[in-house]
Each structure stands twice: as C-alpha cells, then as structure tokens.
Amino acid sequence: MSEAHFTMESLEQRLAVGPFNRWLGFKVLKMDDSGLELKATWREEWVVNPERRYTHGGILAAIIDVAADYAIAVAIGRPVPTIDIRVDYHKAAMPGDLIAKAKIVRSGGQYSTAEAYVYDQEGALVASGRGTYYTAPPPPPKQK
C-alpha cells in the first residue's frame, strides 16, 4: 500500500496527537507484519456502574476502533477514517489496563478491513470487533 513506516516510538507519538487517544493512555507493545498490540491504561473514568465497577462499552468500542485503524496505519503510513464498525462484548471488563490485538483482514486501495480483540489483565477476551476503513490516498493539495 505505502512505503511509509512507523517505528514503535513514532506510532505511539502519532497515537498521542489526538486528545481522546492520549486520554485512553495507549502504549504500543508490539507491531509487525502480523498486526499491532496496544495497551490502554486504566482510568477510573471508564467505570459505568460504580457499584459493579465495570468498564463502559463505549470505551471498549473506542479501543477496538483505534487498534484496528492503527493496524492499517502501520501498513499504509497514516491513520484512516472509520466507515463502519461492529463490536461484540464477551464479558465485563473490570478495572485494570486492557490489551488490544489488531490485524488487517483485507487491504484494498479504497477500503480496508481490520479486526481487534480486547483482553483484560488475566488474558480473558472482553470484547472484539471488525471495522471497515477508508484507505484511498488523500487528494493532492489544491493549487493556488
């Protein structure tokens, strides 16, 4: 797709450009041809039910979206817009850092598909999802 490549450090810096991603506390644990692994650093604000203390599903969906998007970004050199995403919830995510593992399912010139799996500190699958992303090259800059 593209010759641009991220290092783990430059990918982490790119992730932190967006305030929301920075708030989610992403750390790049692994990136290679097989995919991407991120850690999302636990925050008390993720709790949706103070009595039961589980993580809001929107946080899990966001982690899936970002991980899948950035699996594509590693391949093409830039993050891309989400067209569609589906998330499945497998069990409550209790307080603690979460690990997302993402990989590209299909690379295309216009659209690509990636999937991500989110695991808790014990390694249990808490959520998974698949997204479609708009990967067409950006238009050239307009001439003045």
N, C-alpha and C positions, 0 to 999 in steps of 0.2 A: 504494500500500500504506500508507504512513505519511507524515506531513508532517515528521517529524524528519529533519534532515540533518546530516551531518558535514562539517566542513572538513577539509582535509588534515591540519592540525595536531591537531584533536580526534580524528580517526580513528587517527592514529599513537599518540596518548596512550591511546586505548581498546585498541589492539592490545597496548600495553606493560603493561596491567593484569595479564595472565597471565604468570607467571614463564617458562613454556615459550616463549611468543611473544617475550618480552623476550630470552630466551637466543638465539632464532633471529635477532635483530637486524633486525627489519623496519623498513623506511623506506618511506613512501608516496611514490611517484614521480608518480603520475597517478591521478585519479579524475574520472569524468564519466558522462554517460548511457550511454556505450558500454562502461563497465566500470572496472576497477581495475588498477593496476600497482604491484607491490611489489618491493622489493629485499630479499633475505635476505643478511645479512652473513656471509661465510665464517668458519667456525670449524674449527680443527684437529680438534676432537672429532667432526666429521662423517665423518671418514675411517673406512671399514670395513676396508680392506685396506692396512696400512702400506707394503707393497711397491709396490702399484699406485696407491695414494692416491686412489681414487675415493670419492665420497660414498655413504653408506648410503641404500638405497632408502626406508627409513622417514622419513628427513629430507625426501626429495623428496615423499613422500606427505603429510607434515605441511604442507609449503609449499603444495601443491595444495589441501589441505583448508582451510587458513586463508585463502588467497587467494579461493577460491570462496565460502566463508562470508562474508567481509567484502565481497565484491561485492554480496551480498544485504544485508548490514548497511548499506551506503551507501544502498540503496533504501528500507529499512524502518526505519532508525534504531537497530538493535541486532543484535549477532551472534546466531546461532541454532544449535540443536543439529544435529549431523550424523545423518542417518538411515542413509545408505548412501553408499559412495564406491567408485569404480573408478579404478585408476591404471594407466597404461601407461608402460613405460620404453623410451626410444628410443636412448639412448647413455649411456655413463658420464659422470657429472658430476665433473669434475676440480676441484682446489682453485681457489676463486675465488667471488666473490659470484654469486648467482643472481637472475634476474629472473622474476617470476611475473606473467602477464597473465590476468585472470579476467573473466568476464562471466556475466550471468544468461541462462539458456536459456529458462526458464519460470518465471513468477511466479504463485503461487497463494495463496489465503487460508489453506490448511492446510499445503501442501508447495510447495517451490520447488526448481528445479534450476539449478545453475551449473557452469561448466567453467573449468578453468585450465590454462595451459601454462607450463612452466618452461624457461627458456633460460640457457645458460652465458654467460660473458663474451664469447665470439665470436659470440653470437647463435644458436647451434645449439640446437635443441629437444632437451632431455634427458628430459623426462617430461611427460605430460599426464593429465588426469583429469576426471571428472564426478561430482558429488555431489548427493544429494537432502537437503534440509534442512527441518526442522520450523519453519514460519513462522507458525503460528497465533498470534494475540495471547496474551500471558500472561494467566492468570486474574486477576480483580480481587483486591485484598488482602482477606483474611478479616476480617470484622467481629468486634470483641471483645464 
